[in-house]
Amino acid sequence: MMKMLDRLREETLELHKELEKDNLANKIMDNSIGMDDYTNLLFQNYVAYKSAESEIARFLLDYSSDKTNRLKQDLSGLGMYDLEFDLEFECHNEAEALGASYVIEGSAMGGMLIGKQLKNCKNLNGIGQQQFFSGDRSSMKGWNKFLKYLRTREFTEGEVNSAATKAKDTFLLFQKAFALVPDNC
């Protein structure tokens, strides 16, 4: 398990840092985010999660993530209903789905920290309880389930390589999504 997990961390470290650097979530962390930027951040995440989660579910049979649905609920609560947008993203096997899942499920810790900080953003007072950036520890369940699954398996070098490549592709998917601005935002 450590070989797979270590390799995924190693291979994605720079992309992860780069993605966090210019992300709208930083405005939550410094309490400067406004409603338009927050709506945009939710939309960007929705597009990325929706594109990746449907592909992961094709190969990981017991995969269940509600991130896309929670984002959809939050966007609906902000009056955004036109969510028919996808970015091209494909998984071709279980190893690739695991690489994508590493990014999707691994985001839970950052999301939890962002959620805890959200209540300090005065420009967002009145948005109500958020589903995606809730700050709730239960958002870590998917990550813990992912780690548990990795512990049950041995992986070939080819599978590790495939998973690492797809994890990088998944960070690039988020990079593309974070460049989007919805029409009604």
N, C-alpha and C positions, 0 to 999 in steps of 0.2 A: 504494500500500500504506500509506504513512504516514497518509494521510487516514483510512482505515478504522481503523487501529491507534490513531492519536491520538484519534479520536472515541470509540472504545471505552474507552480509558483515562480520557478526560475525563468521559464520561457515567457511569462506574461508580466514580469516585474516592471520593465520599462514602459510597456503599453499602459499598464495600470496607473503608474505615476503620471504619465502624459495625459491620460484621460481625466484624472482627478484635477489636474492643474487648471484647466479652463472650463470647468463644469459649473453650470448654474447653481448646483448644490452648495458651492462655496459661499454664495450669497445667503444661504440659510445659516451656514456656520458663522458668518459674521453679522447676521441679523439684518442685512440690507435688502433682502429680496422683496420685490413687490408682487402684486397679484398676477400681472402679465407674465413675468419671468417664472413664477411658480407654476402657472398653468402650462407654460411652455415646457418646463422641466418635467412635469407629469406626462405631457404628450410625448416628449422625446423618449422617456422611459417606456411608456406604453408601446410605442412603435417597436423599440428594440426587444422588449420582453415578448411581445406578441409574435414577432418574427422568429425568435429563438425557441420559445417554449413549445410551439406547435411542432417544430422539427425534433426537439429532444423527445417529446412524447411518442414519436413514431418508433423510436428504438429502445427506449427505457420503459418497459411495459408497466411498471408500477410507479412511474413518474407522475406526480401530481403537484402542480404548483398553482397557486391562486394569485400570483403577482399581477398577471394581466388583468384578471377580474377586479382586483383591488384598485388598480390604477384606473380602470374604466369607471368604477364607482366614484372615485375621487373626481375624475374629470366631469362626470355627469353632475355631481354636486356643485361644480363650478360653471355649469351650463354648457359644457362642450360635449356634443353628442355625435358629431361627424368624425368617426374614428376609423373609417375604411381606408387605412393606409398601411402598407407593408413595405419592408425593405427585403431585397433578395437575400435569402440565407437558407442553406441546405445542410443537413447532416446525411451521410450516406451509410453509416454503420453505428454500432454501439459505442465504439471508442470515440468517434467524433461527437456523439451525443453526450458522452461523459466530459469531454473537453468543454463543450458549450455549457453543460450543467455546472461545471466548476465555476464559471464566471457568473452564471445566473444565480446559483445558490450562494456563492461566496459573497455576493453583493449584500446579503442580509445584514452583516455586521455594520457596514457603512450606512445602510438604510436605517438601521436601528439608531445609530448615533445622530443621523440627520433628523430623524423623527423626534428624538429627545430635545433637539435644539429648536425645532419648528415652533414650539410654544413661546419662544422668546422673540419671535419675529413679529413686531408690532404691526407691520403692514399687512399681516395675514390674520389679524384678529377677526373672529367671526366666521372663519371657514368651517368651523366644526371639527369633530373628530375625523382624522384622516385614516384611511384604511391602509395605504401603501407606506407612507412615512408615519407610522403610528407610534414608533418608539417602543413597541411591545416586544418582549423577549421571545414570544411565540413565533416571531418571524424567523427565528434561527432554526426552526424544526427541519426545514428542507436541507439546510447545510449539514445539520447533524445526521440526517438520514443519508445524505450523499456520502459523508465520511464513513458511516457504518457500512454502506454498500462497498466502498473501496476496500475496506478491511477484509471483506469476504472473498476477494478475488486476487488472483495472480494475473499479471498482464505481460504480454510479449513486448519486446522492444518496438515492434511495429505498431502495436496498439498504443503504447506510450507516446510514440512519435505522432501518430494520428490524432490523439487526444490533445497533445500540446499544440499542434498546428491549428486545430479547430478552436482551442481556447483563445489563441491569438486572433483568429478570424472573428470570434465573438466580441472581443474588445474592439476590433475594427468596426463591427456592426454598431456598437454603442457610439463609437466616434462619428459614424455617419448619422446616426439618429440625433446626436447632440448638435448637429449642424442644421437640423430642421427647424423651421418656424411655421406653426400652423396658420392657416389663413385667418381664422377668427381670433387670433391671439394678439 
